[in-house]
Amino acid sequence: MGAGTGAWIVHSRIGTDMAVGDIVDVDDRMQAGYRYRLEAPVGQDFSDGFRPFYSPKQMLEMGVFEGKYCNDCTAEFPAEWFLNAKTSATPDPSLNYFGVKSRQPLSVWRQKGWIYGPDPRGWFQWYCRYYLGRRLPDIDRIQIMRWKSFSRHAGQIRANCDPGDIFCRRRQRQALLQWSHDPLI
């Protein structure tokens, strides 16, 4: 059975061949035996008000999470997302778009209760799966509210930086990128 027919997609990496009805089987270092069904076309049918500025592919290419975020779970996502992604075997802040460290360890996310539902890596993993077409209404609502509230950082940049100075508040700008907001405001 091929993509689009309800086939199990094991180590998918089939990119644009993914279709509504396909089931993705996850087996990586942090999650095994988890499966989800694609309910929406890839990159389409987002909830009202959720307008991420970048796709996961664009974010990975620009440089996010010190090149370390999805290294052991690339099989779950389209191969083309990683063709030009900035990756590293060890965290390297110089790979981030703004060349600075701008993240908390996953242990802090867990301690603060910022991990929701079946996405043990946090918001970006949720976004990658949502972008592929997975829909979990209760979890989606929580994550979209978190995304919307993160836009407050854009207001701080506008209030404290001269227009065009993309080096002003680089950590905040990197964080905006990692939440798929426009950091180049």
N, C-alpha and C positions, 0 to 999 in steps of 0.2 A: 504494500500500500504506500502511496506517495504522499507528499505534503498536501494538505488540504482535504484529505480523505479521513481524518481522524486517526491517522497513524501515530504510533508512539515515535517520538523523535528522541533518540538517545544520542547524546553529544551532538546536538543539532548542527550548529555552525553552518546552517544552510541559508541563512540570511533572508533574502527577498523571496525565497521559496516558502517561507513560513506563511501559514494561512489560518484564517478563522477555523476553529475546530481541531487543529493540531494539538497534541499534548506533548509538553516538554518534560522530559525526565531529567531530574537534577541529581548529580552525583559528584560532589567535590569535597574538599577538606572540611568544610563547615556544615555541609548538608547532604545527606544521602537519603534516597527513597522518597524525595519530595517530587510531586508531579503537579503540573498545572495545565489548564486548557486555555488556548488563545481564544478570547471572546470578541476581539476587535482586530481590524487590519493593522499591520505594523505601522506605527507612527501616526495613527488616525483615531478618530472618535474619542477625543479626550473630553473629560468632564468640563462642564461650563465653568469658566473662570480659570481653568488650568491651562496656561499658555507658556510652557517652558521655552526659554530663549534658544537653547541648544539641544540637539539630539545627544544620546549617550555617545555615539560615534564621534561627534564633533568635540565633545568634552574630553574624551580620551585622547584625541589628536592634539588638542590644545595643551594638555598637561594638567592632570588632576590627581589628587591623592598621592603625590610623590612617586607616581609610576607604579604603585604597588597594589592598588585596590582589587583588581579582578584577576590577578595572575593565575590563580588555581581554579578559576571557574569560567575560563574562556570558552569551554566546550558548550556551555549553556546558551551562549549568545552568537549572533552572526559573525562569521570569520572576518568580514570586511570591517567590523568595528575595531579590530585590532591590527589591521594592516599597517596603519600609520600612527598607532597609539604610542604614546611615550610610556614605556614600561621599564621596570628595573627589578632585579632579584631582591634588592634591599631598598627601603625607602630613601628617596633622593629628592629633597626639596628643590634642587635646581631644575628638575623636570617639570615642576609646576609652572604654569603660564607666567606667573608673576615672580617665580624664583624664590618663593618663601614657603615655609611650613605653615599650613593653615588647616589643621585638623586636630581632633582629639583622638586618642587611642580608642579602639572599640570597647575596651574595658570601661572607659568613662561613659560611653553611650549606654552600655548595659546597666551600670551603676545608677545612672540618672533616669533609667526607664524610657530611653529614647528609641528602643528597638521594638517594633510593632509587627505582630503577625508572623508570617512564615519567611521573613527576610532577615536572617541573622546578621547580615552585614550593614543593615540600616537603610537610610533614605535612598541612596544611589542604587542599591540593588532593587529596591521597590520600583524606582523610576525605570530602570532597565527592563524589568518585567512588565511594567505597565506599558511602556513604549512598545514592547513586543506584542501586546494585546491581552495580557492577563488582566482580569477585572475581579477585584474583591471589594465590593461596595463599602463595607465598614472600614476596612484598612485604607482603601483609596481616599475616603473622606478625611481620615486623620492625616494622612501624608500630604494631601493637597492643602489642608489647612496649615500644616507646618511650612510647606513651600510658600504659601501666600504670606505668612507672618515673617518669613526670612527677608522679604523685600524691604523691611525697615532699614537694612544695612545700606541699601541704595540711597535712601534719604540722608543717612549720615555722610555718605560720600559727597552727595550734592551739596550738603550744608558746609562741609569742611574742606573741599578740594576745589582748586581752580579748574574751570572747564578745560579739558584736553590733557590734564596732568594725570596720566594713567599710572604714575608711580606713587601718587598720593594714596595712602591707606591700602597698600598692596595686600596685606593679609585679609582685609575685609573684601577686597576685590576678588582675591582667590576664593574666599568662602562663597561669594556670590556665584562665581563660575561653577563651583562644586555643587551648588543648588540650582543650576541651570537658569540663573538670572544674568542679565547683561552686566558684566563687570567693567565695561568700557564706557560707561555713562559719563 
